[in-house]
Amino acid sequence: MRTGDLITACSLFDQSISIETNPHCLFQAALCYRKSERLNDALSLLKRLEEQGDTNPPALLLRADIFSAIDRHHHALPLYQALAGIEDAQIQYSAALGLFQCSDIEASLQLATALSEGGDNALSHQARLLKGRCLAAAQRYDEARQTFSEVEAAPALKKAARYRTARLDLHLGHFAAAETALKNLLKIDEPPRGAQETLLQTLVHSGQTDLALNMVQAATDKGCDLSWLRHGTELLSELDAPEPLQLLTSRWDAAPRPDIFRELCSRLLEADDLSQATALLADYANAFGEDTHWQWVRIRLLEKEEAYEEVLQLHNADPFSSMEIVCHAYFALGRYEQAFETAQRLCRSAPGDQYFIALLATALRCLDDPRQAALIDPKLLFTRDRLLESRPDGGTDLPFWMAAQGAIAQHHSMKSAPPTQSVVGGIQTPGNLLVQTQELALLKLKTLLNETAQDFFDNALFPDLAEPHPLRLFRPKDITMHASWAIQGRAGTYHHSHVHSKGWYSGTCYIEVPESIEDGDKAGHLILGEPPFRTKHALPPIATIRPTVGKMVLFPSYYWHSTRPYSGGGQRQVVAFDFGLENRFV
């Protein structure tokens, strides 16, 4: 482990860990598995430690960090809360960072503020840096900037504060300031991790796609982690590069790694390139064996091939393999009771996960279970036909929507749809549109959307819902519009059915609608309730909504939603958004 040879270390632990009882050895093995992304194996060892009565803070912290890494925040949160009460400043700082990752911004801010006042030492400045990030998440941007400026101490922390200030500028659409700061950071020795990726995002969000493309093509391995590779690959795809997967394939060819394998295979499967994915799967097995990463890809490949019985066979051999894919297989085979039981397990493993709630609602619908009504109640859906009321003098609101169309056009810089998103045949704005924009029409649109949504959230039927209802159970303390983007489409454009995994409520507002979209055949309409996977018995939509200029729609983020392609002239422009927990980008 000390030399970084995790493959050999894991292999040695595998040979002896089943009979090991020494707490120190079990903890070191769990650390090794964690670093190797064998998270279930790490959690199993930590569970053994807990059963032996060994619940020391480092073991609790490692367990919490693993839960957080796999988005099981409701399991991580109580562990971080317990760690926050331990009289150890370093443990408390780790707990504050964990609370931030779990989106308990208020608790993290309180703890970070207390630690930042603990004297002029490295830990207090580390806590001050975290405090600034909490303030930014709470949209207290001026206070965040001031707090970052107060970070002194070690040069590494000063660099980190400059980096976070640059991310704040990017988040707010201050592109020139962010670009200058990041370029300066990249000139120094050992720039902050993520600086190169954030500069790439800055160039993309500001519409400098040629410079961004040059940056991707000129990049070396230095500073190019998996997150940077993902952003670079997205850019190549959206700019119609001839070989959009070249970053991942060249990295795999140069130095094969499990994380690169999974990412590359995911992209191939998204593109329905099953032959290349199959070949890569064989190459991986030759290099690393049929381990958990191999199984992760194999089970997804089987689903693409509609080999549902084989999916279940592979699952029986490895019960931890991709339970959501297993759930899909049960739906396709018409085994709805087992789909329901699997969806329940998934919801227990990650409470609040919008995709898993959608699976549960789908299973209830397939079973014709009356409990489905609580999850798909029409009262949970909100529509307003005219977001901007007609002028008192009888004038039209058309000039406003035309101004919004022109403003949105300034943010479109791509040629194709992002491959990891739901839109097919259209283009999507990068970044967080309604936070980064400076255009008056879009700022007014943001205000209208926020006011209308908050009025619905304050006056809807949420108090009447049962306490276990996900909309009540996972309602954020402070509901914020944390993400927004625009999509432009023409004839043939459509959206695959999907949910918004990071939202609580999601919505759309129609800015421009072609005349060819009418009531008749549902072409171009918003479709709610059709799942993206096969069910043995087709499910009808729970609602279809015809778009009209100025219409706003709100729905729970766990609702499957898609659009039908349309034909004819004209373009369709929408602004989509998510309401939920605070945005933690900074």
C-alpha positions as CSV (number, residue, x, y, z in Angstrom):
1,M,0.0,0.0,0.0
2,R,2.8,2.4,0.8
3,T,4.3,2.1,-2.6
4,G,0.9,2.5,-4.3
5,D,0.6,-1.0,-5.6
6,L,-3.0,-1.5,-4.6
7,I,-3.6,-4.4,-6.9
8,T,-1.0,-6.5,-5.2
9,A,-2.1,-5.3,-1.8
10,C,-5.7,-6.2,-2.4
11,S,-4.6,-9.6,-3.7
12,L,-2.7,-10.3,-0.5
13,F,-5.6,-9.1,1.7
14,D,-8.0,-11.4,-0.3
15,Q,-5.9,-14.4,0.6
16,S,-6.1,-13.9,4.3
17,I,-8.8,-11.4,5.3
18,S,-11.6,-14.0,5.7
19,I,-9.9,-15.5,8.8
20,E,-8.4,-12.2,10.2
21,T,-9.7,-10.8,13.4
22,N,-7.1,-8.2,14.3
23,P,-8.9,-4.8,14.2
24,H,-5.8,-3.0,12.8
25,C,-5.5,-5.5,10.0
26,L,-9.2,-5.3,9.2
27,F,-9.1,-1.5,9.1
28,Q,-6.0,-1.4,6.8
29,A,-7.7,-3.9,4.4
30,A,-10.8,-1.7,4.4
31,L,-8.6,1.3,3.5
32,C,-7.0,-0.7,0.7
33,Y,-10.3,-1.8,-0.7
34,R,-11.6,1.8,-0.4
35,K,-8.7,3.2,-2.4
36,S,-9.2,0.4,-5.0
37,E,-12.9,1.4,-5.4
38,R,-13.9,-2.0,-3.9
39,L,-16.4,-0.2,-1.8
40,N,-18.7,-3.1,-0.9
41,D,-15.7,-5.1,0.3
42,A,-14.6,-2.2,2.4
43,L,-18.0,-1.8,4.0
44,S,-18.2,-5.5,4.8
45,L,-14.9,-5.3,6.7
46,L,-16.1,-2.1,8.6
47,K,-19.3,-4.0,9.4
48,R,-17.2,-6.8,10.9
49,L,-15.3,-4.2,13.0
50,E,-18.6,-2.8,14.2
51,E,-19.8,-6.3,15.2
52,Q,-16.5,-6.8,17.2
53,G,-17.4,-3.6,19.1
54,D,-14.6,-1.6,17.4
55,T,-16.2,1.7,16.5
56,N,-13.2,4.0,16.8
57,P,-13.5,7.4,15.0
58,P,-11.2,6.5,12.0
59,A,-13.3,3.5,11.3
60,L,-16.6,5.5,11.6
61,L,-15.1,8.2,9.4
62,L,-14.0,5.8,6.7
63,R,-17.5,4.2,6.7
64,A,-19.2,7.6,6.5
65,D,-16.9,8.6,3.6
66,I,-17.7,5.5,1.7
67,F,-21.4,6.0,2.1
68,S,-21.0,9.6,0.9
69,A,-19.0,8.5,-2.1
70,I,-21.8,6.2,-3.3
71,D,-24.5,8.8,-2.6
72,R,-25.9,7.0,0.4
73,H,-26.0,10.3,2.3
74,H,-28.8,9.3,4.7
75,H,-26.5,6.6,6.0
76,A,-23.4,8.9,6.1
77,L,-25.2,11.8,7.8
78,P,-25.7,10.3,11.3
79,L,-22.1,9.1,11.3
80,Y,-20.8,12.6,10.5
81,Q,-23.1,14.1,13.1
82,A,-21.7,11.7,15.7
83,L,-18.1,12.5,14.7
84,A,-18.9,16.2,15.0
85,G,-19.3,15.7,18.7
86,I,-15.9,14.2,19.4
87,E,-13.4,16.5,21.1
88,D,-10.8,16.3,18.4
89,A,-10.4,19.2,16.0
90,Q,-9.1,17.1,13.0
91,I,-12.0,14.6,13.4
92,Q,-14.4,17.6,13.7
93,Y,-13.1,19.1,10.5
94,S,-13.5,15.8,8.6
95,A,-17.0,15.7,10.0
96,A,-17.7,19.2,8.8
97,L,-16.4,18.4,5.3
98,G,-18.6,15.3,5.3
99,L,-21.7,17.3,6.4
100,F,-21.0,19.6,3.5
101,Q,-20.8,16.7,1.0
102,C,-24.1,15.4,2.4
103,S,-25.7,18.9,1.8
104,D,-26.2,19.7,5.5
105,I,-24.8,23.1,4.7
106,E,-26.1,24.8,7.9
107,A,-24.5,22.2,10.3
108,S,-21.2,22.2,8.2
109,L,-21.1,26.1,8.4
110,Q,-21.6,26.1,12.1
111,L,-18.8,23.6,12.7
112,A,-16.4,25.1,10.2
113,T,-17.0,28.6,11.7
114,A,-16.2,27.4,15.2
115,L,-13.0,25.6,13.9
116,S,-11.9,28.6,11.9
117,E,-11.8,30.7,15.2
118,G,-9.6,28.2,16.9
119,G,-6.3,30.1,16.4
120,D,-3.9,31.0,13.6
121,N,-3.0,27.4,12.5
122,A,-3.3,25.3,9.4
123,L,-6.5,23.6,10.5
124,S,-8.3,26.9,11.3
125,H,-7.5,28.1,7.8
126,Q,-8.6,24.8,6.3
127,A,-11.9,25.3,8.2
128,R,-12.1,28.9,6.9
129,L,-11.8,27.6,3.4
130,L,-14.7,25.2,4.1
131,K,-16.7,28.0,5.6
132,G,-16.3,30.0,2.4
133,R,-17.6,27.0,0.4
134,C,-20.6,26.7,2.8
135,L,-21.4,30.4,2.4
136,A,-21.3,30.1,-1.4
137,A,-23.6,27.1,-1.3
138,A,-26.0,29.2,0.8
139,Q,-25.8,31.9,-1.9
140,R,-24.0,34.3,0.4
141,Y,-21.6,35.1,-2.3
142,D,-20.0,38.3,-1.0
143,E,-19.3,36.7,2.4
144,A,-17.8,33.7,0.7
145,R,-15.4,35.8,-1.3
146,Q,-14.4,37.7,1.8
147,T,-13.8,34.5,3.7
148,F,-11.6,33.1,1.0
149,S,-9.5,36.3,1.0
150,E,-8.9,35.7,4.8
151,V,-7.2,32.3,4.3
152,E,-3.5,32.7,5.0
153,A,-1.2,30.1,6.5
154,A,0.5,27.6,4.2
155,P,1.0,28.3,0.5
156,A,-1.1,25.3,-0.4
157,L,-4.0,26.7,1.4
158,K,-3.6,30.1,-0.2
159,K,-3.6,28.4,-3.6
160,A,-6.7,26.5,-2.6
161,A,-8.4,29.8,-1.6
162,R,-7.5,31.3,-4.9
163,Y,-8.9,28.3,-6.7
164,R,-12.2,28.4,-4.8
165,T,-12.5,32.1,-5.6
166,A,-12.0,31.3,-9.3
167,R,-14.8,28.6,-9.0
168,L,-17.0,31.2,-7.4
169,D,-16.4,33.6,-10.3
170,L,-17.2,30.8,-12.8
171,H,-20.4,29.9,-10.9
172,L,-21.5,33.5,-11.1
173,G,-20.7,33.9,-14.7
174,H,-17.6,36.2,-14.2
175,F,-15.8,34.3,-16.9
176,A,-12.9,36.7,-17.5
177,A,-11.9,36.8,-13.8
178,A,-12.2,33.1,-13.5
179,E,-10.1,32.5,-16.6
180,T,-7.3,34.9,-15.5
181,A,-7.1,33.4,-12.0
182,L,-7.0,29.8,-13.3
183,K,-4.4,30.5,-15.9
184,N,-2.2,32.1,-13.2
185,L,-2.7,29.1,-10.9
186,L,-1.7,26.7,-13.7
187,K,1.6,28.6,-14.1
188,I,2.8,27.8,-10.6
189,D,4.4,24.6,-9.3
190,E,1.8,22.0,-8.1
191,P,-1.4,23.9,-9.0
192,P,-4.6,22.9,-7.1
193,R,-6.2,19.7,-8.2
194,G,-9.0,20.5,-10.5
195,A,-7.7,23.8,-11.8
196,Q,-7.1,22.5,-15.3
197,E,-10.6,21.0,-15.4
198,T,-12.1,24.2,-14.1
199,L,-10.3,26.3,-16.7
200,L,-11.7,23.9,-19.4
201,Q,-15.2,24.5,-18.0
202,T,-14.7,28.2,-17.9
203,L,-13.7,28.3,-21.6
204,V,-16.7,26.1,-22.5
205,H,-19.2,28.1,-20.4
206,S,-18.0,31.4,-21.9
207,G,-18.5,30.1,-25.4
208,Q,-14.7,29.9,-26.2
209,T,-15.1,26.4,-27.7
210,D,-12.1,26.7,-30.1
211,L,-9.8,27.5,-27.2
212,A,-11.3,24.7,-25.1
213,L,-10.9,22.2,-28.0
214,N,-7.2,23.3,-28.4
215,M,-6.7,22.7,-24.6
216,V,-8.2,19.2,-24.8
217,Q,-6.1,18.3,-27.8
218,A,-2.9,19.7,-26.3
219,A,-3.3,18.2,-22.9
220,T,-0.7,15.9,-21.3
221,D,-1.3,13.4,-18.6
222,K,-0.4,15.9,-15.9
223,G,-3.5,17.1,-14.1
224,C,-5.8,15.0,-16.3
225,D,-7.8,12.9,-13.8
226,L,-11.0,11.0,-14.6
227,S,-13.2,14.0,-14.0
228,W,-11.1,16.1,-16.5
229,L,-11.3,13.2,-19.0
230,R,-15.1,13.2,-18.7
231,H,-15.3,16.9,-19.4
232,G,-12.9,16.6,-22.3
233,T,-14.9,13.7,-23.8
234,E,-18.2,15.6,-23.5
235,L,-16.7,18.5,-25.3
236,L,-15.3,16.4,-28.2
237,S,-18.8,14.8,-28.5
238,E,-20.7,18.0,-28.5
239,L,-18.4,19.6,-31.0
240,D,-18.7,16.6,-33.4
241,A,-15.0,15.7,-33.2
242,P,-14.3,12.7,-35.5
243,E,-13.0,10.5,-32.5
244,P,-14.9,11.7,-29.4
245,L,-13.6,8.9,-27.3
246,Q,-9.9,9.5,-28.1
247,L,-9.0,10.8,-24.7
248,L,-10.3,7.7,-22.9
249,T,-9.1,5.2,-25.5
250,S,-5.5,6.6,-25.5
251,R,-5.4,6.6,-21.7
252,W,-6.6,3.0,-21.7
253,D,-4.0,2.0,-24.3
254,A,-1.2,3.8,-22.4
255,A,-2.1,2.6,-18.8
256,P,-5.1,0.4,-18.4
257,R,-7.0,1.1,-15.1
258,P,-10.4,-0.1,-13.8
259,D,-11.9,3.4,-13.6
260,I,-10.9,4.2,-17.2
261,F,-12.4,0.8,-18.3
262,R,-15.7,1.6,-16.7
263,E,-15.9,5.1,-18.1
264,L,-15.0,4.0,-21.6
265,C,-17.4,1.1,-21.6
266,S,-20.2,3.3,-20.3
267,R,-19.6,5.6,-23.3
268,L,-19.6,2.7,-25.7
269,L,-22.8,1.4,-24.3
270,E,-24.4,4.8,-24.5
271,A,-23.5,4.9,-28.2
272,D,-24.8,1.3,-28.6
273,D,-21.4,0.2,-29.8
274,L,-21.8,-3.3,-28.3
275,S,-19.0,-4.9,-30.4
276,Q,-16.3,-2.5,-29.1
277,A,-17.7,-2.8,-25.5
278,T,-17.5,-6.6,-25.8
279,A,-13.9,-6.5,-27.1
280,L,-12.9,-4.1,-24.3
281,L,-14.5,-6.4,-21.7
282,A,-12.4,-9.3,-23.0
283,D,-9.2,-7.1,-22.8
284,Y,-10.0,-6.2,-19.3
285,A,-10.6,-9.8,-18.2
286,N,-7.2,-10.7,-19.6
287,A,-5.5,-7.9,-17.7
288,F,-7.4,-7.9,-14.4
289,G,-9.7,-10.9,-14.3
290,E,-13.4,-11.1,-14.0
291,D,-13.6,-8.8,-10.9
292,T,-16.3,-6.5,-9.7
293,H,-15.5,-3.9,-12.4
294,W,-15.8,-6.6,-15.1
295,Q,-19.1,-7.7,-13.7
296,W,-20.4,-4.1,-13.5
297,V,-19.8,-3.7,-17.3
298,R,-20.9,-7.2,-18.2
299,I,-24.3,-6.9,-16.6
300,R,-25.0,-3.7,-18.5
301,L,-23.9,-5.2,-21.7
302,L,-26.3,-8.1,-21.1
303,E,-29.1,-5.7,-20.5
304,K,-28.3,-3.9,-23.8
305,E,-28.5,-7.4,-25.5
306,E,-31.9,-8.0,-23.8
307,A,-30.4,-11.1,-22.2
308,Y,-32.5,-10.7,-19.0
309,E,-32.2,-14.2,-17.7
310,E,-28.4,-14.0,-18.0
311,V,-28.5,-10.7,-16.0
312,L,-30.2,-12.5,-13.2
313,Q,-27.7,-15.4,-13.4
314,L,-24.8,-13.0,-13.1
315,H,-26.6,-11.3,-10.2
316,N,-27.0,-14.6,-8.4
317,A,-23.2,-15.2,-8.7
318,D,-22.6,-11.6,-7.3
319,P,-25.5,-10.2,-5.3
320,F,-23.9,-6.8,-5.1
321,S,-23.9,-6.3,-8.9
322,S,-25.9,-3.4,-10.1
323,M,-29.3,-3.9,-8.5
324,E,-31.0,-1.4,-10.7
325,I,-30.1,-3.4,-13.8
326,V,-31.5,-6.5,-12.0
327,C,-34.7,-4.5,-11.3
328,H,-34.9,-3.7,-15.1
329,A,-34.6,-7.4,-15.9
330,Y,-37.5,-8.3,-13.6
331,F,-39.7,-5.6,-15.3
332,A,-38.8,-6.9,-18.8
333,L,-39.7,-10.5,-17.7
334,G,-42.9,-9.4,-16.1
335,R,-41.8,-10.5,-12.6
336,Y,-43.2,-7.4,-11.0
337,E,-43.3,-8.6,-7.4
338,Q,-39.5,-9.2,-7.5
339,A,-39.1,-5.8,-9.3
340,F,-41.0,-4.2,-6.4
341,E,-38.9,-6.0,-3.7
342,T,-35.7,-5.0,-5.5
343,A,-36.9,-1.4,-5.8
344,Q,-37.6,-1.4,-2.1
345,R,-34.1,-2.6,-1.3
346,L,-32.7,0.1,-3.5
347,C,-34.7,2.8,-1.8
348,R,-33.6,1.5,1.6
349,S,-29.9,1.5,0.5
350,A,-30.1,5.1,-0.8
351,P,-33.1,6.9,0.6
352,G,-34.1,9.9,-1.5
353,D,-32.5,8.6,-4.7
354,Q,-34.9,9.9,-7.4
355,Y,-34.2,7.0,-9.8
356,F,-34.9,4.4,-7.2
357,I,-38.2,6.1,-6.2
358,A,-39.1,6.1,-9.9
359,L,-38.5,2.3,-10.0
360,L,-40.7,1.8,-6.9
361,A,-43.5,3.9,-8.4
362,T,-43.2,1.9,-11.7
363,A,-43.4,-1.4,-9.9
364,L,-46.5,-0.3,-8.0
365,R,-48.1,0.7,-11.4
366,C,-47.2,-2.7,-12.9
367,L,-48.8,-4.5,-10.0
368,D,-51.8,-2.2,-10.1
369,D,-51.2,-1.5,-6.4
370,P,-53.4,1.2,-5.0
371,R,-50.3,2.7,-3.2
372,Q,-49.2,4.0,-6.6
373,A,-51.8,6.8,-6.3
374,A,-49.8,8.6,-3.5
375,L,-46.7,8.8,-5.7
376,I,-48.4,9.8,-9.0
377,D,-51.2,12.0,-7.6
378,P,-52.1,14.6,-10.3
379,K,-52.1,17.3,-7.6
380,L,-48.3,16.9,-7.4
381,L,-48.1,18.2,-11.0
382,F,-48.2,22.0,-11.5
383,T,-48.8,23.8,-14.8
384,R,-49.2,27.5,-15.5
385,D,-50.2,28.3,-19.1
386,R,-49.0,31.9,-19.0
387,L,-46.0,32.5,-16.8
388,L,-46.0,36.2,-17.7
389,E,-49.5,37.6,-17.4
390,S,-50.8,39.8,-20.2
391,R,-50.1,43.5,-19.8
392,P,-52.9,45.6,-18.2
393,D,-53.1,47.7,-21.4
394,G,-54.1,44.6,-23.4
395,G,-50.6,44.3,-25.0
396,T,-48.9,41.0,-25.6
397,D,-46.1,39.3,-23.7
398,L,-44.5,38.2,-27.0
399,P,-41.7,40.8,-26.9
400,F,-40.5,39.3,-23.6
401,W,-40.3,35.8,-25.0
402,M,-38.6,37.0,-28.1
403,A,-36.0,38.8,-25.9
404,A,-35.5,35.5,-23.9
405,Q,-35.0,33.6,-27.2
406,G,-32.3,36.0,-28.2
407,A,-30.6,35.9,-24.8
408,I,-30.6,32.1,-24.8
409,A,-29.0,32.1,-28.3
410,Q,-25.9,33.8,-26.8
411,H,-25.4,30.8,-24.5
412,H,-25.6,28.1,-27.2
413,S,-22.1,27.1,-28.5
414,M,-22.4,23.4,-29.2
415,K,-23.1,21.4,-32.3
416,S,-24.6,18.2,-30.9
417,A,-26.4,17.0,-27.8
418,P,-24.3,15.9,-24.8
419,P,-24.0,12.1,-25.0
420,T,-24.7,11.6,-21.3
421,Q,-27.9,13.6,-21.3
422,S,-31.4,12.7,-22.4
423,V,-31.7,15.0,-25.5
424,V,-31.3,13.5,-28.9
425,G,-30.9,15.6,-32.0
426,G,-30.8,19.0,-30.2
427,I,-28.2,21.1,-28.4
428,Q,-27.9,22.1,-24.7
429,T,-26.3,25.1,-23.0
430,P,-23.3,24.3,-20.8
431,G,-23.1,25.5,-17.2
432,N,-25.8,26.8,-14.9
433,L,-27.8,29.1,-17.3
434,L,-29.9,31.3,-14.9
435,V,-27.0,31.7,-12.4
436,Q,-24.3,32.6,-14.9
437,T,-26.4,34.8,-17.2
438,Q,-26.1,38.6,-17.2
439,E,-29.0,39.1,-19.7
440,L,-31.9,41.1,-18.3
441,A,-34.6,38.9,-20.0
442,L,-33.1,35.7,-18.4
443,L,-32.8,37.4,-15.0
444,K,-36.4,38.3,-15.2
445,L,-37.3,34.8,-16.3
446,K,-35.4,33.4,-13.3
447,T,-37.3,35.7,-10.9
448,L,-40.7,34.6,-12.4
449,L,-39.8,30.9,-12.2
450,N,-38.6,31.2,-8.6
451,E,-41.6,33.2,-7.4
452,T,-44.1,30.9,-9.2
453,A,-42.4,27.7,-7.9
454,Q,-42.0,29.0,-4.3
455,D,-45.7,29.9,-4.3
456,F,-46.6,26.3,-5.3
457,F,-44.2,24.8,-2.7
458,D,-45.8,27.0,0.0
459,N,-49.4,26.2,-0.9
460,A,-49.4,22.7,-2.4
461,L,-50.7,19.6,-0.6
462,F,-47.4,18.6,0.9
463,P,-48.7,18.9,4.6
464,D,-51.4,16.4,3.6
465,L,-49.0,13.8,2.4
466,A,-48.1,10.8,4.7
467,E,-44.9,11.3,6.6
468,P,-43.0,8.6,4.7
469,H,-43.9,10.2,1.3
470,P,-40.6,11.1,-0.5
471,L,-41.7,14.6,-1.2
472,R,-42.2,15.3,2.4
473,L,-39.4,13.1,3.8
474,F,-36.7,14.6,1.5
475,R,-38.0,18.2,1.2
476,P,-34.9,20.5,1.5
477,K,-34.8,22.9,4.4
478,D,-34.1,25.7,1.9
479,I,-35.5,25.0,-1.5
480,T,-33.3,26.5,-4.2
481,M,-33.1,26.4,-7.9
482,H,-29.7,24.8,-8.1
483,A,-29.4,23.9,-11.8
484,S,-30.8,25.3,-15.0
485,W,-30.1,24.9,-18.7
486,A,-31.7,25.5,-22.1
487,I,-32.3,23.1,-24.9
488,Q,-32.9,23.9,-28.6
489,G,-34.4,21.4,-30.9
490,R,-35.7,21.1,-34.4
491,A,-37.8,18.5,-36.3
492,G,-36.8,15.1,-35.1
493,T,-35.4,16.2,-31.7
494,Y,-36.7,14.3,-28.7
495,H,-35.7,13.3,-25.1
496,H,-35.2,9.8,-23.8
497,S,-37.3,9.1,-20.7
498,H,-35.3,10.0,-17.6
499,V,-35.5,11.4,-14.1
500,H,-33.4,14.2,-12.5
501,S,-31.4,12.4,-9.9
502,K,-30.2,15.6,-8.1
503,G,-33.5,17.3,-7.9
504,W,-36.5,17.4,-5.6
505,Y,-38.8,19.1,-8.0
506,S,-38.0,19.6,-11.7
507,G,-39.6,21.7,-14.4
508,T,-39.5,23.3,-17.7
509,C,-40.6,26.6,-19.3
510,Y,-41.4,26.9,-23.0
511,I,-39.6,29.8,-24.7
512,E,-40.3,29.0,-28.4
513,V,-42.7,26.4,-29.8
514,P,-43.2,25.5,-33.5
515,E,-46.7,25.9,-34.9
516,S,-46.6,22.3,-36.0
517,I,-46.9,21.1,-32.4
518,E,-50.6,20.7,-31.8
519,D,-53.0,18.7,-29.6
520,G,-53.6,15.8,-32.1
521,D,-50.8,13.2,-32.2
522,K,-48.8,14.2,-29.2
523,A,-45.7,15.0,-31.4
524,G,-43.4,17.4,-29.5
525,H,-45.4,16.9,-26.3
526,L,-44.0,16.4,-22.8
527,I,-44.7,12.8,-21.7
528,L,-44.8,11.9,-18.0
529,G,-44.7,8.4,-16.6
530,E,-43.3,6.2,-19.3
531,P,-40.2,4.3,-18.0
532,P,-37.0,4.2,-20.2
533,F,-36.7,0.4,-19.9
534,R,-38.9,-2.5,-21.1
535,T,-41.9,-3.7,-19.1
536,K,-43.6,-6.9,-20.2
537,H,-46.9,-5.0,-20.3
538,A,-46.5,-1.4,-21.6
539,L,-47.4,1.4,-19.2
540,P,-49.4,4.3,-20.6
541,P,-48.3,7.9,-19.7
542,I,-49.7,9.4,-16.5
543,A,-49.9,12.8,-18.3
544,T,-49.1,14.4,-21.6
545,I,-48.7,18.1,-21.9
546,R,-48.7,20.2,-25.0
547,P,-46.1,22.9,-25.0
548,T,-47.1,26.5,-25.6
549,V,-45.0,29.7,-25.4
550,G,-44.9,30.9,-21.8
551,K,-46.1,27.6,-20.2
552,M,-44.4,26.5,-17.0
553,V,-44.6,22.9,-15.8
554,L,-43.4,21.5,-12.4
555,F,-43.3,17.8,-11.4
556,P,-41.5,15.7,-8.8
557,S,-38.0,14.9,-9.9
558,Y,-38.7,11.1,-9.7
559,Y,-41.3,11.3,-12.5
560,W,-40.2,9.7,-15.7
561,H,-40.4,12.3,-18.4
562,S,-39.6,12.4,-22.1
563,T,-40.7,14.2,-25.3
564,R,-41.9,12.9,-28.6
565,P,-40.2,13.9,-31.8
566,Y,-42.0,16.3,-34.1
567,S,-41.9,17.2,-37.8
568,G,-42.2,20.5,-39.7
569,G,-40.4,23.8,-39.5
570,G,-39.5,26.0,-36.6
571,Q,-37.4,25.3,-33.5
572,R,-38.4,24.4,-30.0
573,Q,-36.6,26.2,-27.1
574,V,-37.1,25.3,-23.5
575,V,-35.4,26.3,-20.2
576,A,-35.3,23.3,-17.8
577,F,-34.4,23.5,-14.1
578,D,-34.2,21.6,-10.8
579,F,-35.2,22.7,-7.3
580,G,-33.6,21.0,-4.4
581,L,-30.6,21.1,-2.2
582,E,-28.0,23.9,-2.4
583,N,-25.5,23.9,-5.3
584,R,-22.1,22.9,-3.9
585,F,-20.1,23.7,-7.1
586,V,-17.8,26.2,-5.3
